[in-house]
Amino acid sequence: MEDEIWLTACRTAVLTGVSTVTVYSWVRRGHLEVEGLDHRGQKLFRHLAVAQAEKATGAKAGRVLVPAA
C-alpha cells in the first residue's frame, strides 16, 4: 500500500474543486472514509476513494480525478 496516493482534506478540496466543508460532508454522509492520520494528525483519504466520492455525489469539480489504470 506504499504506492497509494494519500490526500488530506485540504488537498482533496483543492483537487476536486470543492470546499473542505464539502469534503467533511462526504465523510459525514458516508461517501468518503477517513483512512488514517498523517504525522500532524490530519485526516487522510485514499485518492481512489476521493474519486469515487466525487463521482457518487455528482460534485461539480474543476478537475476530474481519474484513477490510474
PQR file of N, CA, C, O and H, with PARSE charges and radii, in Angstrom:
ATOM      1  N   MET A   1       0.807  -1.188   0.000 -0.4000 1.5000
ATOM      2  CA  MET A   1       0.000   0.000   0.000 -0.0000 2.0000
ATOM      3  C   MET A   1       0.855   1.259   0.000  0.5500 1.7000
ATOM      4  O   MET A   1       0.333   2.371   0.074 -0.5500 1.4000
ATOM      5  N   GLU A   2       2.160   1.083  -0.082 -0.4000 1.5000
ATOM      6  CA  GLU A   2       3.038   2.229  -0.087 -0.0000 2.0000
ATOM      7  C   GLU A   2       2.913   3.033  -1.367  0.5500 1.7000
ATOM      8  O   GLU A   2       3.242   4.219  -1.375 -0.5500 1.4000
ATOM      9  H   GLU A   2       2.584   0.179  -0.142  0.4000 1.0000
ATOM     10  N   ASP A   3       2.448   2.425  -2.451 -0.4000 1.5000
ATOM     11  CA  ASP A   3       2.351   3.129  -3.719 -0.0000 2.0000
ATOM     12  C   ASP A   3       1.030   3.884  -3.878  0.5500 1.7000
ATOM     13  O   ASP A   3       0.787   4.485  -4.925 -0.5500 1.4000
ATOM     14  H   ASP A   3       2.181   1.462  -2.445  0.4000 1.0000
ATOM     15  N   GLU A   4       0.177   3.861  -2.856 -0.4000 1.5000
ATOM     16  CA  GLU A   4      -1.086   4.583  -2.918 -0.0000 2.0000
ATOM     17  C   GLU A   4      -0.859   6.077  -2.713  0.5500 1.7000
ATOM     18  O   GLU A   4       0.113   6.493  -2.083 -0.5500 1.4000
ATOM     19  H   GLU A   4       0.375   3.373  -2.005  0.4000 1.0000
ATOM     20  N   ILE A   5      -1.764   6.861  -3.250 -0.4000 1.5000
ATOM     21  CA  ILE A   5      -1.715   8.304  -3.060 -0.0000 2.0000
ATOM     22  C   ILE A   5      -2.668   8.668  -1.938  0.5500 1.7000
ATOM     23  O   ILE A   5      -3.848   8.318  -1.972 -0.5500 1.4000
ATOM     24  H   ILE A   5      -2.554   6.523  -3.762  0.4000 1.0000
ATOM     25  N   TRP A   6      -2.148   9.375  -0.943 -0.4000 1.5000
ATOM     26  CA  TRP A   6      -2.933   9.788   0.212 -0.0000 2.0000
ATOM     27  C   TRP A   6      -3.140  11.288   0.160  0.5500 1.7000
ATOM     28  O   TRP A   6      -2.219  12.035  -0.173 -0.5500 1.4000
ATOM     29  H   TRP A   6      -1.190   9.660  -0.916  0.4000 1.0000
ATOM     30  N   LEU A   7      -4.342  11.735   0.487 -0.4000 1.5000
ATOM     31  CA  LEU A   7      -4.683  13.156   0.427 -0.0000 2.0000
ATOM     32  C   LEU A   7      -5.265  13.629   1.754  0.5500 1.7000
ATOM     33  O   LEU A   7      -6.026  12.911   2.402 -0.5500 1.4000
ATOM     34  H   LEU A   7      -5.090  11.129   0.758  0.4000 1.0000
ATOM     35  N   THR A   8      -4.899  14.843   2.149 -0.4000 1.5000
ATOM     36  CA  THR A   8      -5.534  15.474   3.308 -0.0000 2.0000
ATOM     37  C   THR A   8      -6.858  16.071   2.837  0.5500 1.7000
ATOM     38  O   THR A   8      -7.126  16.124   1.636 -0.5500 1.4000
ATOM     39  H   THR A   8      -4.281  15.427   1.623  0.4000 1.0000
ATOM     40  N   ALA A   9      -7.673  16.513   3.767 -0.4000 1.5000
ATOM     41  CA  ALA A   9      -8.954  17.131   3.408 -0.0000 2.0000
ATOM     42  C   ALA A   9      -8.729  18.387   2.581  0.5500 1.7000
ATOM     43  O   ALA A   9      -9.455  18.640   1.619 -0.5500 1.4000
ATOM     44  H   ALA A   9      -7.456  16.469   4.743  0.4000 1.0000
ATOM     45  N   CYS A  10      -7.730  19.169   2.950 -0.4000 1.5000
ATOM     46  CA  CYS A  10      -7.433  20.402   2.213 -0.0000 2.0000
ATOM     47  C   CYS A  10      -7.002  20.085   0.780  0.5500 1.7000
ATOM     48  O   CYS A  10      -7.486  20.708  -0.165 -0.5500 1.4000
ATOM     49  H   CYS A  10      -7.140  18.964   3.731  0.4000 1.0000
ATOM     50  N   ARG A  11      -6.105  19.131   0.620 -0.4000 1.5000
ATOM     51  CA  ARG A  11      -5.630  18.744  -0.716 -0.0000 2.0000
ATOM     52  C   ARG A  11      -6.768  18.128  -1.533  0.5500 1.7000
ATOM     53  O   ARG A  11      -6.864  18.360  -2.738 -0.5500 1.4000
ATOM     54  H   ARG A  11      -5.711  18.625   1.388  0.4000 1.0000
ATOM     55  N   THR A  12      -7.621  17.351  -0.884 -0.4000 1.5000
ATOM     56  CA  THR A  12      -8.791  16.777  -1.544 -0.0000 2.0000
ATOM     57  C   THR A  12      -9.692  17.878  -2.082  0.5500 1.7000
ATOM     58  O   THR A  12     -10.165  17.804  -3.216 -0.5500 1.4000
ATOM     59  H   THR A  12      -7.542  17.163   0.095  0.4000 1.0000
ATOM     60  N   ALA A  13      -9.925  18.894  -1.269 -0.4000 1.5000
ATOM     61  CA  ALA A  13     -10.776  20.009  -1.683 -0.0000 2.0000
ATOM     62  C   ALA A  13     -10.183  20.731  -2.884  0.5500 1.7000
ATOM     63  O   ALA A  13     -10.900  21.053  -3.831 -0.5500 1.4000
ATOM     64  H   ALA A  13      -9.540  18.955  -0.348  0.4000 1.0000
ATOM     65  N   VAL A  14      -8.890  20.984  -2.852 -0.4000 1.5000
ATOM     66  CA  VAL A  14      -8.225  21.672  -3.968 -0.0000 2.0000
ATOM     67  C   VAL A  14      -8.310  20.849  -5.247  0.5500 1.7000
ATOM     68  O   VAL A  14      -8.636  21.384  -6.307 -0.5500 1.4000
ATOM     69  H   VAL A  14      -8.307  20.722  -2.083  0.4000 1.0000
ATOM     70  N   LEU A  15      -8.022  19.560  -5.160 -0.4000 1.5000
ATOM     71  CA  LEU A  15      -8.019  18.706  -6.351 -0.0000 2.0000
ATOM     72  C   LEU A  15      -9.403  18.494  -6.949  0.5500 1.7000
ATOM     73  O   LEU A  15      -9.534  18.337  -8.163 -0.5500 1.4000
ATOM     74  H   LEU A  15      -7.757  19.125  -4.299  0.4000 1.0000
ATOM     75  N   THR A  16     -10.439  18.486  -6.108 -0.4000 1.5000
ATOM     76  CA  THR A  16     -11.786  18.240  -6.609 -0.0000 2.0000
ATOM     77  C   THR A  16     -12.550  19.517  -6.906  0.5500 1.7000
ATOM     78  O   THR A  16     -13.609  19.475  -7.532 -0.5500 1.4000
ATOM     79  H   THR A  16     -10.332  18.613  -5.122  0.4000 1.0000
ATOM     80  N   GLY A  17     -12.025  20.654  -6.464 -0.4000 1.5000
ATOM     81  CA  GLY A  17     -12.699  21.923  -6.733 -0.0000 2.0000
ATOM     82  C   GLY A  17     -13.890  22.191  -5.826  0.5500 1.7000
ATOM     83  O   GLY A  17     -14.789  22.952  -6.183 -0.5500 1.4000
ATOM     84  H   GLY A  17     -11.164  20.689  -5.956  0.4000 1.0000
ATOM     85  N   VAL A  18     -13.895  21.564  -4.650 -0.4000 1.5000
ATOM     86  CA  VAL A  18     -14.963  21.787  -3.677 -0.0000 2.0000
ATOM     87  C   VAL A  18     -14.324  22.351  -2.403  0.5500 1.7000
ATOM     88  O   VAL A  18     -13.099  22.427  -2.304 -0.5500 1.4000
ATOM     89  H   VAL A  18     -13.165  20.945  -4.361  0.4000 1.0000
ATOM     90  N   SER A  19     -15.138  22.741  -1.447 -0.4000 1.5000
ATOM     91  CA  SER A  19     -14.607  23.264  -0.185 -0.0000 2.0000
ATOM     92  C   SER A  19     -14.286  22.121   0.772  0.5500 1.7000
ATOM     93  O   SER A  19     -14.739  20.993   0.578 -0.5500 1.4000
ATOM     94  H   SER A  19     -16.133  22.680  -1.527  0.4000 1.0000
ATOM     95  N   THR A  20     -13.504  22.418   1.802 -0.4000 1.5000
ATOM     96  CA  THR A  20     -13.214  21.405   2.816 -0.0000 2.0000
ATOM     97  C   THR A  20     -14.490  21.034   3.571  0.5500 1.7000
ATOM     98  O   THR A  20     -14.615  19.910   4.057 -0.5500 1.4000
ATOM     99  H   THR A  20     -13.136  23.334   1.959  0.4000 1.0000
ATOM    100  N   VAL A  21     -15.431  21.963   3.671 -0.4000 1.5000
ATOM    101  CA  VAL A  21     -16.722  21.667   4.301 -0.0000 2.0000
ATOM    102  C   VAL A  21     -17.428  20.562   3.514  0.5500 1.7000
ATOM    103  O   VAL A  21     -18.030  19.663   4.102 -0.5500 1.4000
ATOM    104  H   VAL A  21     -15.329  22.876   3.276  0.4000 1.0000
ATOM    105  N   THR A  22     -17.352  20.632   2.198 -0.4000 1.5000
ATOM    106  CA  THR A  22     -17.954  19.606   1.344 -0.0000 2.0000
ATOM    107  C   THR A  22     -17.259  18.263   1.546  0.5500 1.7000
ATOM    108  O   THR A  22     -17.918  17.225   1.606 -0.5500 1.4000
ATOM    109  H   THR A  22     -16.863  21.362   1.721  0.4000 1.0000
ATOM    110  N   VAL A  23     -15.939  18.277   1.651 -0.4000 1.5000
ATOM    111  CA  VAL A  23     -15.192  17.032   1.872 -0.0000 2.0000
ATOM    112  C   VAL A  23     -15.665  16.374   3.169  0.5500 1.7000
ATOM    113  O   VAL A  23     -15.913  15.169   3.198 -0.5500 1.4000
ATOM    114  H   VAL A  23     -15.403  19.120   1.603  0.4000 1.0000
ATOM    115  N   TYR A  24     -15.791  17.163   4.244 -0.4000 1.5000
ATOM    116  CA  TYR A  24     -16.249  16.597   5.514 -0.0000 2.0000
ATOM    117  C   TYR A  24     -17.723  16.196   5.454  0.5500 1.7000
ATOM    118  O   TYR A  24     -18.161  15.320   6.200 -0.5500 1.4000
ATOM    119  H   TYR A  24     -15.590  18.143   4.221  0.4000 1.0000
ATOM    120  N   SER A  25     -18.477  16.830   4.578 -0.4000 1.5000
ATOM    121  CA  SER A  25     -19.868  16.420   4.359 -0.0000 2.0000
ATOM    122  C   SER A  25     -19.905  15.037   3.711  0.5500 1.7000
ATOM    123  O   SER A  25     -20.745  14.208   4.060 -0.5500 1.4000
ATOM    124  H   SER A  25     -18.121  17.542   3.973  0.4000 1.0000
ATOM    125  N   TRP A  26     -19.003  14.792   2.776 -0.4000 1.5000
ATOM    126  CA  TRP A  26     -18.917  13.470   2.154 -0.0000 2.0000
ATOM    127  C   TRP A  26     -18.622  12.417   3.210  0.5500 1.7000
ATOM    128  O   TRP A  26     -19.181  11.321   3.177 -0.5500 1.4000
ATOM    129  H   TRP A  26     -18.320  15.466   2.493  0.4000 1.0000
ATOM    130  N   VAL A  27     -17.739  12.754   4.151 -0.4000 1.5000
ATOM    131  CA  VAL A  27     -17.400  11.815   5.237 -0.0000 2.0000
ATOM    132  C   VAL A  27     -18.630  11.565   6.102  0.5500 1.7000
ATOM    133  O   VAL A  27     -18.971  10.418   6.392 -0.5500 1.4000
ATOM    134  H   VAL A  27     -17.285  13.645   4.178  0.4000 1.0000
ATOM    135  N   ARG A  28     -19.289  12.641   6.510 -0.4000 1.5000
ATOM    136  CA  ARG A  28     -20.455  12.536   7.395 -0.0000 2.0000
ATOM    137  C   ARG A  28     -21.583  11.725   6.750  0.5500 1.7000
ATOM    138  O   ARG A  28     -22.284  10.977   7.433 -0.5500 1.4000
ATOM    139  H   ARG A  28     -19.012  13.573   6.274  0.4000 1.0000
ATOM    140  N   ARG A  29     -21.753  11.877   5.432 -0.4000 1.5000
ATOM    141  CA  ARG A  29     -22.825  11.161   4.730 -0.0000 2.0000
ATOM    142  C   ARG A  29     -22.426   9.761   4.283  0.5500 1.7000
ATOM    143  O   ARG A  29     -23.233   9.042   3.694 -0.5500 1.4000
ATOM    144  H   ARG A  29     -21.184  12.485   4.878  0.4000 1.0000
ATOM    145  N   GLY A  30     -21.180   9.370   4.562 -0.4000 1.5000
ATOM    146  CA  GLY A  30     -20.750   8.013   4.245 -0.0000 2.0000
ATOM    147  C   GLY A  30     -20.208   7.811   2.842  0.5500 1.7000
ATOM    148  O   GLY A  30     -20.015   6.671   2.421 -0.5500 1.4000
ATOM    149  H   GLY A  30     -20.524   9.954   5.040  0.4000 1.0000
ATOM    150  N   HIS A  31     -19.957   8.883   2.110 -0.4000 1.5000
ATOM    151  CA  HIS A  31     -19.414   8.753   0.751 -0.0000 2.0000
ATOM    152  C   HIS A  31     -17.895   8.617   0.747  0.5500 1.7000
ATOM    153  O   HIS A  31     -17.308   8.136  -0.222 -0.5500 1.4000
ATOM    154  H   HIS A  31     -20.114   9.810   2.452  0.4000 1.0000
ATOM    155  N   LEU A  32     -17.265   9.045   1.844 -0.4000 1.5000
ATOM    156  CA  LEU A  32     -15.807   9.031   1.913 -0.0000 2.0000
ATOM    157  C   LEU A  32     -15.402   8.611   3.318  0.5500 1.7000
ATOM    158  O   LEU A  32     -15.969   9.075   4.308 -0.5500 1.4000
ATOM    159  H   LEU A  32     -17.742   9.435   2.631  0.4000 1.0000
ATOM    160  N   GLU A  33     -14.415   7.728   3.390 -0.4000 1.5000
ATOM    161  CA  GLU A  33     -13.969   7.209   4.678 -0.0000 2.0000
ATOM    162  C   GLU A  33     -12.581   7.747   5.018  0.5500 1.7000
ATOM    163  O   GLU A  33     -11.689   7.770   4.170 -0.5500 1.4000
ATOM    164  H   GLU A  33     -13.955   7.351   2.586  0.4000 1.0000
ATOM    165  N   VAL A  34     -12.412   8.173   6.251 -0.4000 1.5000
ATOM    166  CA  VAL A  34     -11.097   8.577   6.734 -0.0000 2.0000
ATOM    167  C   VAL A  34     -10.287   7.301   6.909  0.5500 1.7000
ATOM    168  O   VAL A  34     -10.693   6.394   7.636 -0.5500 1.4000
ATOM    169  H   VAL A  34     -13.136   8.155   6.940  0.4000 1.0000
ATOM    170  N   GLU A  35      -9.139   7.233   6.240 -0.4000 1.5000
ATOM    171  CA  GLU A  35      -8.339   6.006   6.231 -0.0000 2.0000
ATOM    172  C   GLU A  35      -7.180   6.047   7.217  0.5500 1.7000
ATOM    173  O   GLU A  35      -6.571   5.014   7.495 -0.5500 1.4000
ATOM    174  H   GLU A  35      -8.809   7.969   5.649  0.4000 1.0000
ATOM    175  N   GLY A  36      -6.865   7.227   7.752 -0.4000 1.5000
ATOM    176  CA  GLY A  36      -5.755   7.327   8.690 -0.0000 2.0000
ATOM    177  C   GLY A  36      -5.454   8.771   9.017  0.5500 1.7000
ATOM    178  O   GLY A  36      -6.204   9.679   8.659 -0.5500 1.4000
ATOM    179  H   GLY A  36      -7.360   8.066   7.526  0.4000 1.0000
ATOM    180  N   LEU A  37      -4.344   8.967   9.703 -0.4000 1.5000
ATOM    181  CA  LEU A  37      -3.896  10.297  10.086 -0.0000 2.0000
ATOM    182  C   LEU A  37      -2.439  10.471   9.679  0.5500 1.7000
ATOM    183  O   LEU A  37      -1.655   9.523   9.726 -0.5500 1.4000
ATOM    184  H   LEU A  37      -3.735   8.229   9.994  0.4000 1.0000
ATOM    185  N   ASP A  38      -2.082  11.696   9.277 -0.4000 1.5000
ATOM    186  CA  ASP A  38      -0.681  11.955   8.951 -0.0000 2.0000
ATOM    187  C   ASP A  38       0.084  12.303  10.223  0.5500 1.7000
ATOM    188  O   ASP A  38      -0.468  12.241  11.322 -0.5500 1.4000
ATOM    189  H   ASP A  38      -2.719  12.466   9.239  0.4000 1.0000
ATOM    190  N   HIS A  39       1.346  12.667  10.075 -0.4000 1.5000
ATOM    191  CA  HIS A  39       2.193  12.943  11.233 -0.0000 2.0000
ATOM    192  C   HIS A  39       1.743  14.171  12.027  0.5500 1.7000
ATOM    193  O   HIS A  39       2.175  14.364  13.164 -0.5500 1.4000
ATOM    194  H   HIS A  39       1.794  12.718   9.182  0.4000 1.0000
ATOM    195  N   ARG A  40       0.872  15.010  11.431 -0.4000 1.5000
ATOM    196  CA  ARG A  40       0.337  16.180  12.139 -0.0000 2.0000
ATOM    197  C   ARG A  40      -1.083  15.950  12.651  0.5500 1.7000
ATOM    198  O   ARG A  40      -1.704  16.860  13.199 -0.5500 1.4000
ATOM    199  H   ARG A  40       0.521  14.853  10.508  0.4000 1.0000
ATOM    200  N   GLY A  41      -1.589  14.744  12.473 -0.4000 1.5000
ATOM    201  CA  GLY A  41      -2.934  14.424  12.946 -0.0000 2.0000
ATOM    202  C   GLY A  41      -4.042  14.792  11.978  0.5500 1.7000
ATOM    203  O   GLY A  41      -5.220  14.741  12.334 -0.5500 1.4000
ATOM    204  H   GLY A  41      -1.085  14.004  12.028  0.4000 1.0000
ATOM    205  N   GLN A  42      -3.678  15.167  10.750 -0.4000 1.5000
ATOM    206  CA  GLN A  42      -4.688  15.494   9.745 -0.0000 2.0000
ATOM    207  C   GLN A  42      -5.257  14.211   9.150  0.5500 1.7000
ATOM    208  O   GLN A  42      -4.534  13.237   8.936 -0.5500 1.4000
ATOM    209  H   GLN A  42      -2.722  15.209  10.460  0.4000 1.0000
ATOM    210  N   LYS A  43      -6.549  14.224   8.888 -0.4000 1.5000
ATOM    211  CA  LYS A  43      -7.217  13.060   8.314 -0.0000 2.0000
ATOM    212  C   LYS A  43      -6.704  12.806   6.901  0.5500 1.7000
ATOM    213  O   LYS A  43      -6.445  13.739   6.140 -0.5500 1.4000
ATOM    214  H   LYS A  43      -7.136  15.015   9.062  0.4000 1.0000
ATOM    215  N   LEU A  44      -6.562  11.529   6.567 -0.4000 1.5000
ATOM    216  CA  LEU A  44      -6.082  11.138   5.248 -0.0000 2.0000
ATOM    217  C   LEU A  44      -7.121  10.305   4.517  0.5500 1.7000
ATOM    218  O   LEU A  44      -7.842   9.504   5.113 -0.5500 1.4000
ATOM    219  H   LEU A  44      -6.771  10.771   7.185  0.4000 1.0000
ATOM    220  N   PHE A  45      -7.176  10.517   3.209 -0.4000 1.5000
ATOM    221  CA  PHE A  45      -8.104   9.807   2.334 -0.0000 2.0000
ATOM    222  C   PHE A  45      -7.320   9.196   1.180  0.5500 1.7000
ATOM    223  O   PHE A  45      -6.333   9.767   0.716 -0.5500 1.4000
ATOM    224  H   PHE A  45      -6.591  11.167   2.724  0.4000 1.0000
ATOM    225  N   ARG A  46      -7.764   8.042   0.726 -0.4000 1.5000
ATOM    226  CA  ARG A  46      -7.152   7.426  -0.454 -0.0000 2.0000
ATOM    227  C   ARG A  46      -7.628   8.148  -1.713  0.5500 1.7000
ATOM    228  O   ARG A  46      -8.791   8.539  -1.818 -0.5500 1.4000
ATOM    229  H   ARG A  46      -8.566   7.578   1.102  0.4000 1.0000
ATOM    230  N   HIS A  47      -6.724   8.317  -2.651 -0.4000 1.5000
ATOM    231  CA  HIS A  47      -7.035   9.003  -3.911 -0.0000 2.0000
ATOM    232  C   HIS A  47      -8.221   8.357  -4.610  0.5500 1.7000
ATOM    233  O   HIS A  47      -9.132   9.052  -5.061 -0.5500 1.4000
ATOM    234  H   HIS A  47      -5.779   8.000  -2.566  0.4000 1.0000
ATOM    235  N   LEU A  48      -8.214   7.035  -4.702 -0.4000 1.5000
ATOM    236  CA  LEU A  48      -9.298   6.314  -5.373 -0.0000 2.0000
ATOM    237  C   LEU A  48     -10.631   6.549  -4.667  0.5500 1.7000
ATOM    238  O   LEU A  48     -11.655   6.729  -5.325 -0.5500 1.4000
ATOM    239  H   LEU A  48      -7.474   6.471  -4.336  0.4000 1.0000
ATOM    240  N   ALA A  49     -10.626   6.547  -3.326 -0.4000 1.5000
ATOM    241  CA  ALA A  49     -11.853   6.781  -2.560 -0.0000 2.0000
ATOM    242  C   ALA A  49     -12.383   8.188  -2.805  0.5500 1.7000
ATOM    243  O   ALA A  49     -13.595   8.395  -2.866 -0.5500 1.4000
ATOM    244  H   ALA A  49      -9.794   6.400  -2.791  0.4000 1.0000
ATOM    245  N   VAL A  50     -11.485   9.148  -2.944 -0.4000 1.5000
ATOM    246  CA  VAL A  50     -11.896  10.529  -3.231 -0.0000 2.0000
ATOM    247  C   VAL A  50     -12.565  10.597  -4.608  0.5500 1.7000
ATOM    248  O   VAL A  50     -13.603  11.240  -4.770 -0.5500 1.4000
ATOM    249  H   VAL A  50     -10.501   8.979  -2.894  0.4000 1.0000
ATOM    250  N   ALA A  51     -11.970   9.937  -5.585 -0.4000 1.5000
ATOM    251  CA  ALA A  51     -12.548   9.916  -6.932 -0.0000 2.0000
ATOM    252  C   ALA A  51     -13.933   9.271  -6.918  0.5500 1.7000
ATOM    253  O   ALA A  51     -14.849   9.747  -7.589 -0.5500 1.4000
ATOM    254  H   ALA A  51     -11.128   9.415  -5.453  0.4000 1.0000
ATOM    255  N   GLN A  52     -14.085   8.200  -6.161 -0.4000 1.5000
ATOM    256  CA  GLN A  52     -15.380   7.528  -6.075 -0.0000 2.0000
ATOM    257  C   GLN A  52     -16.413   8.405  -5.373  0.5500 1.7000
ATOM    258  O   GLN A  52     -17.574   8.438  -5.782 -0.5500 1.4000
ATOM    259  H   GLN A  52     -13.341   7.814  -5.615  0.4000 1.0000
ATOM    260  N   ALA A  53     -16.007   9.113  -4.325 -0.4000 1.5000
ATOM    261  CA  ALA A  53     -16.926  10.008  -3.617 -0.0000 2.0000
ATOM    262  C   ALA A  53     -17.335  11.162  -4.508  0.5500 1.7000
ATOM    263  O   ALA A  53     -18.495  11.574  -4.511 -0.5500 1.4000
ATOM    264  H   ALA A  53     -15.064   9.086  -3.992  0.4000 1.0000
ATOM    265  N   GLU A  54     -16.397  11.675  -5.254 -0.4000 1.5000
ATOM    266  CA  GLU A  54     -16.676  12.768  -6.184 -0.0000 2.0000
ATOM    267  C   GLU A  54     -17.716  12.337  -7.219  0.5500 1.7000
ATOM    268  O   GLU A  54     -18.649  13.081  -7.523 -0.5500 1.4000
ATOM    269  H   GLU A  54     -15.454  11.341  -5.252  0.4000 1.0000
ATOM    270  N   LYS A  55     -17.547  11.147  -7.745 -0.4000 1.5000
ATOM    271  CA  LYS A  55     -18.483  10.618  -8.737 -0.0000 2.0000
ATOM    272  C   LYS A  55     -19.854  10.349  -8.111  0.5500 1.7000
ATOM    273  O   LYS A  55     -20.883  10.685  -8.697 -0.5500 1.4000
ATOM    274  H   LYS A  55     -16.790  10.543  -7.498  0.4000 1.0000
ATOM    275  N   ALA A  56     -19.865   9.747  -6.930 -0.4000 1.5000
ATOM    276  CA  ALA A  56     -21.114   9.380  -6.263 -0.0000 2.0000
ATOM    277  C   ALA A  56     -21.949  10.602  -5.876  0.5500 1.7000
ATOM    278  O   ALA A  56     -23.179  10.541  -5.869 -0.5500 1.4000
ATOM    279  H   ALA A  56     -19.029   9.474  -6.454  0.4000 1.0000
ATOM    280  N   THR A  57     -21.286  11.695  -5.559 -0.4000 1.5000
ATOM    281  CA  THR A  57     -22.009  12.887  -5.117 -0.0000 2.0000
ATOM    282  C   THR A  57     -22.330  13.834  -6.255  0.5500 1.7000
ATOM    283  O   THR A  57     -23.061  14.807  -6.072 -0.5500 1.4000
ATOM    284  H   THR A  57     -20.288  11.744  -5.565  0.4000 1.0000
ATOM    285  N   GLY A  58     -21.792  13.556  -7.415 -0.4000 1.5000
ATOM    286  CA  GLY A  58     -22.047  14.432  -8.561 -0.0000 2.0000
ATOM    287  C   GLY A  58     -21.446  15.806  -8.383  0.5500 1.7000
ATOM    288  O   GLY A  58     -21.985  16.794  -8.883 -0.5500 1.4000
ATOM    289  H   GLY A  58     -21.198  12.765  -7.564  0.4000 1.0000
ATOM    290  N   ALA A  59     -20.326  15.880  -7.670 -0.4000 1.5000
ATOM    291  CA  ALA A  59     -19.668  17.160  -7.420 -0.0000 2.0000
ATOM    292  C   ALA A  59     -19.280  17.809  -8.741  0.5500 1.7000
ATOM    293  O   ALA A  59     -18.805  17.146  -9.663 -0.5500 1.4000
ATOM    294  H   ALA A  59     -19.888  15.078  -7.264  0.4000 1.0000
ATOM    295  N   LYS A  60     -19.487  19.085  -8.809 -0.4000 1.5000
ATOM    296  CA  LYS A  60     -19.111  19.853  -9.989 -0.0000 2.0000
ATOM    297  C   LYS A  60     -17.662  20.298  -9.829  0.5500 1.7000
ATOM    298  O   LYS A  60     -17.380  21.458  -9.529 -0.5500 1.4000
ATOM    299  H   LYS A  60     -19.872  19.623  -8.060  0.4000 1.0000
ATOM    300  N   ALA A  61     -16.768  19.371 -10.031 -0.4000 1.5000
ATOM    301  CA  ALA A  61     -15.357  19.629  -9.797 -0.0000 2.0000
ATOM    302  C   ALA A  61     -14.736  20.418 -10.936  0.5500 1.7000
ATOM    303  O   ALA A  61     -15.139  20.303 -12.093 -0.5500 1.4000
ATOM    304  H   ALA A  61     -16.997  18.428 -10.275  0.4000 1.0000
ATOM    305  N   GLY A  62     -13.753  21.216 -10.581 -0.4000 1.5000
ATOM    306  CA  GLY A  62     -12.977  21.925 -11.579 -0.0000 2.0000
ATOM    307  C   GLY A  62     -12.079  20.958 -12.329  0.5500 1.7000
ATOM    308  O   GLY A  62     -11.757  21.164 -13.499 -0.5500 1.4000
ATOM    309  H   GLY A  62     -13.425  21.309  -9.640  0.4000 1.0000
ATOM    310  N   ARG A  63     -11.682  19.901 -11.637 -0.4000 1.5000
ATOM    311  CA  ARG A  63     -10.848  18.856 -12.228 -0.0000 2.0000
ATOM    312  C   ARG A  63     -11.490  17.514 -11.905  0.5500 1.7000
ATOM    313  O   ARG A  63     -12.102  17.343 -10.851 -0.5500 1.4000
ATOM    314  H   ARG A  63     -11.943  19.734 -10.686  0.4000 1.0000
ATOM    315  N   VAL A  64     -11.347  16.595 -12.797 -0.4000 1.5000
ATOM    316  CA  VAL A  64     -11.908  15.269 -12.565 -0.0000 2.0000
ATOM    317  C   VAL A  64     -10.782  14.326 -12.176  0.5500 1.7000
ATOM    318  O   VAL A  64      -9.784  14.206 -12.886 -0.5500 1.4000
ATOM    319  H   VAL A  64     -10.850  16.734 -13.653  0.4000 1.0000
ATOM    320  N   LEU A  65     -10.952  13.659 -11.040 -0.4000 1.5000
ATOM    321  CA  LEU A  65      -9.966  12.686 -10.602 -0.0000 2.0000
ATOM    322  C   LEU A  65     -10.261  11.360 -11.273  0.5500 1.7000
ATOM    323  O   LEU A  65     -11.359  10.817 -11.151 -0.5500 1.4000
ATOM    324  H   LEU A  65     -11.763  13.757 -10.462  0.4000 1.0000
ATOM    325  N   VAL A  66      -9.281  10.855 -11.972 -0.4000 1.5000
ATOM    326  CA  VAL A  66      -9.444   9.569 -12.633 -0.0000 2.0000
ATOM    327  C   VAL A  66      -8.386   8.628 -12.096  0.5500 1.7000
ATOM    328  O   VAL A  66      -7.195   8.930 -12.164 -0.5500 1.4000
ATOM    329  H   VAL A  66      -8.390  11.297 -12.071  0.4000 1.0000
ATOM    330  N   PRO A  67      -8.807   7.488 -11.563 -0.5600 1.5000
ATOM    331  CA  PRO A  67      -7.820   6.537 -11.047  0.2800 2.0000
ATOM    332  C   PRO A  67      -6.880   6.069 -12.150  0.5500 1.7000
ATOM    333  O   PRO A  67      -7.297   5.855 -13.288 -0.5500 1.4000
ATOM    334  N   ALA A  68      -5.615   5.914 -11.802 -0.4000 1.5000
ATOM    335  CA  ALA A  68      -4.637   5.427 -12.769 -0.0000 2.0000
ATOM    336  C   ALA A  68      -4.955   3.993 -13.152  0.5500 1.7000
ATOM    337  O   ALA A  68      -5.361   3.185 -12.316 -0.5500 1.4000
ATOM    338  H   ALA A  68      -5.276   6.088 -10.877  0.4000 1.0000
ATOM    339  N   ALA A  69      -4.765   3.692 -14.418 -0.4000 1.5000
ATOM    340  CA  ALA A  69      -5.076   2.341 -14.911 -0.0000 2.0000
ATOM    341  C   ALA A  69      -4.002   1.365 -14.548  0.5500 1.7000
ATOM    342  O   ALA A  69      -4.101   0.184 -14.884 -0.5500 1.4000
ATOM    343  H   ALA A  69      -4.436   4.348 -15.097  0.4000 1.0000
TER
END
